[in-house]
Structure formats: structure tokens, C-alpha cells
Amino acid sequence: MVSVEVSSPLSPAEALRVITDFGPSRAEAWPGVDLSRLVVHQAGDGHADVTEGNDTTWERVTYDWDEATGTVTARTTDSNVWAEGSRWDYRLTPVENGTLVGVRLERHGKNLKGKLIGALLPLLGTKVVTDSLRSALRLT
């Protein structure tokens, strides 16, 4: 499991829009998402079913979010490397100059590749998740 927090000058509503924007700009915002792998299967108010990733790892994810509570949950439903129980949890907390964005990443490898990548998460995950989040929020 990896947990990080990043301060952003964006408002909670703006940060939520970045996390839940599943249009073509998602691939520009998130370094691990290739446009060729981005498929929106279904989307509506407060939820989306999306396949995203790249040639190394991809996952189909069910996103649920609540602007009032500042939470986003992303549960993996299918993947080439991640098993059931894998997920992303975001918490958006308003602060004086923007938003404190907390992320909790839980990964369970479903095959050798997933288990190897998962074994590296305690060593490299904090930096990778922080860099990805900072990139998406345009803080780098």
C-alpha cells in the first residue's frame, strides 16, 4: 500500500475535475495513461467505468465520487496485472490556499508481472504516485 499527500492551489472542485476527467486530456494530465488505452465504457454523475493505462499495465476501473465529501474511489474490475481488491482512494480536503489531495493506492498482483511490480511499490511507489499526482494537478 502507498499513501501520499500533495498540496494543490486548485480548489477541491477543480482537483475533482482533474481526477474525474476521462476525456482526451486525461492522457496529457496523467503520465501513466496512453490515449490509445483510454476507453470510457460508461459515465454519469458521480461514477464512470473506464479502461486506462499503457502497454505495460492497464486496468478497467469503476470510479465513484462525491463532491460533497471530497472522495473518489477507483476499484479495479479487470487488469493485465492487478487482481480484485486493487484500488485508488482520493481524499480532497479544502485548505486555506487550495486543496490537500490525499491518495491511498492498494495493489494486489494477479500474475508474476503484477506481483513483481507490486513488490516494488513499497520502494518506489511513493515517488511514482506523488510525481503522477503533481503532474496531473500541474504542480511540476
Backbone torsions as a table, in degrees:
resi	resn	phi	psi	omega
1	MET	NA	143.0	178.3
2	VAL	-126.3	133.1	175.4
3	SER	-129.1	131.2	178.1
4	VAL	-139.0	161.0	172.5
5	GLU	-134.5	138.2	179.3
6	VAL	-132.7	132.2	174.9
7	SER	-85.6	136.2	-179.3
8	SER	-131.0	143.2	174.2
9	PRO	-75.3	-8.6	178.6
10	LEU	-69.8	150.2	172.9
11	SER	-70.9	162.1	176.2
12	PRO	-55.7	-39.3	179.6
13	ALA	-64.9	-39.6	178.5
14	GLU	-67.9	-41.9	177.7
15	ALA	-63.3	-40.2	177.4
16	LEU	-61.4	-41.1	178.5
17	ARG	-61.4	-39.5	178.2
18	VAL	-63.5	-45.4	-177.0
19	ILE	-68.1	-32.0	-174.7
20	THR	-109.4	18.3	174.8
21	ASP	-87.5	111.5	-177.6
22	PHE	-106.8	19.9	176.0
23	GLY	-82.9	-174.7	-178.9
24	PRO	-57.5	-27.7	-179.7
25	SER	-68.7	-13.1	177.8
26	ARG	-59.9	-41.4	179.9
27	ALA	-66.9	-27.6	176.3
28	GLU	-76.2	-37.4	-175.6
29	ALA	-77.5	-41.6	-173.1
30	TRP	-105.9	115.5	-175.2
31	PRO	-59.7	-27.7	-177.1
32	GLY	-88.1	4.5	-178.1
33	VAL	-111.9	120.2	173.3
34	ASP	-95.9	136.6	-179.7
35	LEU	-56.8	-34.0	-179.8
36	SER	-66.9	-17.9	179.8
37	ARG	-103.4	-0.7	-176.1
38	LEU	-90.4	115.9	178.3
39	VAL	-132.6	122.6	175.1
40	VAL	-96.4	110.6	-178.2
41	HIS	-81.5	-36.3	-179.9
42	GLN	-161.6	144.0	176.6
43	ALA	-150.6	145.3	177.6
44	GLY	-159.6	-171.1	179.0
45	ASP	-62.6	114.5	173.8
46	GLY	80.5	8.2	177.3
47	HIS	-157.6	156.7	175.3
48	ALA	-158.7	150.3	175.0
49	ASP	-119.1	113.4	-168.5
50	VAL	-136.2	140.5	167.3
51	THR	-104.4	130.4	-178.4
52	GLU	-151.2	163.3	178.6
53	GLY	143.0	-145.3	-178.0
54	ASN	-150.6	-170.1	-177.8
55	ASP	-66.7	-24.6	-179.8
56	THR	-80.4	-50.8	179.2
57	THR	-138.5	139.1	173.4
58	TRP	-139.8	157.0	176.8
59	GLU	-150.9	148.2	169.6
60	ARG	-96.1	129.5	-169.9
61	VAL	-130.0	137.0	170.4
62	THR	-98.3	115.1	177.9
63	TYR	-97.3	135.5	171.0
64	ASP	-132.2	133.8	179.8
65	TRP	-142.1	155.7	-179.0
66	ASP	-137.8	108.7	-178.1
67	GLU	-63.2	-36.3	-177.6
68	ALA	-63.0	-37.3	-179.6
69	THR	-96.3	-8.4	179.6
70	GLY	67.1	38.7	-178.7
71	THR	-124.7	146.9	173.2
72	VAL	-135.7	129.9	175.3
73	THR	-119.5	131.9	179.6
74	ALA	-126.1	109.8	-177.0
75	ARG	-105.9	129.6	178.0
76	THR	-72.6	127.4	177.4
77	THR	-109.8	-19.9	175.6
78	ASP	-160.4	151.2	-178.8
79	SER	-167.7	158.8	173.1
80	ASN	-81.2	-14.1	-179.0
81	VAL	-135.4	-23.1	-173.0
82	TRP	-102.6	136.5	-178.1
83	ALA	-93.5	171.1	175.5
84	GLU	-52.1	142.5	-177.6
85	GLY	97.3	-13.9	176.3
86	SER	-72.6	142.6	-174.5
87	ARG	-166.6	163.1	170.2
88	TRP	-120.5	136.2	172.9
89	ASP	-126.7	126.3	178.8
90	TYR	-112.9	142.0	175.9
91	ARG	-130.4	122.1	-178.3
92	LEU	-108.0	112.8	-177.3
93	THR	-113.1	120.6	177.9
94	PRO	-65.1	136.7	174.0
95	VAL	-130.8	171.5	-173.2
96	GLU	-51.2	-43.9	-175.7
97	ASN	-110.9	29.3	179.0
98	GLY	144.9	-123.7	-173.6
99	THR	-142.3	139.1	169.3
100	LEU	-95.9	116.3	-177.8
101	VAL	-102.6	113.8	176.7
102	GLY	-101.5	138.6	179.1
103	VAL	-130.1	134.8	173.5
104	ARG	-122.9	121.5	-178.8
105	LEU	-112.5	126.1	176.5
106	GLU	-121.7	126.4	-178.1
107	ARG	-127.6	139.1	175.2
108	HIS	-130.7	115.9	-179.6
109	GLY	-69.9	138.8	179.3
110	LYS	-102.7	-8.6	178.3
111	ASN	-150.0	-176.8	-176.8
112	LEU	-59.1	-44.0	179.7
113	LYS	-59.5	-46.5	179.3
114	GLY	-63.6	-39.8	179.7
115	LYS	-67.7	-37.0	177.4
116	LEU	-67.5	-46.3	178.0
117	ILE	-63.3	-42.1	178.9
118	GLY	-61.1	-35.0	179.2
119	ALA	-67.5	-26.1	179.1
120	LEU	-82.1	-17.3	-176.6
121	LEU	-56.2	-44.0	178.7
122	PRO	-61.4	-26.4	-178.9
123	LEU	-87.3	-43.1	-172.0
124	LEU	-115.2	-14.4	-171.2
125	GLY	-60.7	-41.3	-177.9
126	THR	-59.9	-45.8	179.5
127	LYS	-66.5	-44.6	-177.8
128	VAL	-63.0	-47.0	-179.3
129	VAL	-66.6	-42.9	178.4
130	THR	-61.7	-46.9	-179.9
131	ASP	-62.6	-41.3	179.4
132	SER	-63.8	-45.4	179.8
133	LEU	-65.0	-44.0	178.3
134	ARG	-61.5	-39.0	177.4
135	SER	-63.5	-47.3	-178.7
136	ALA	-61.7	-38.4	-179.1
137	LEU	-86.2	5.3	177.5
138	ARG	59.8	45.3	-179.3
139	LEU	-104.0	0.4	-178.6
140	THR	-108.1	NA	NA
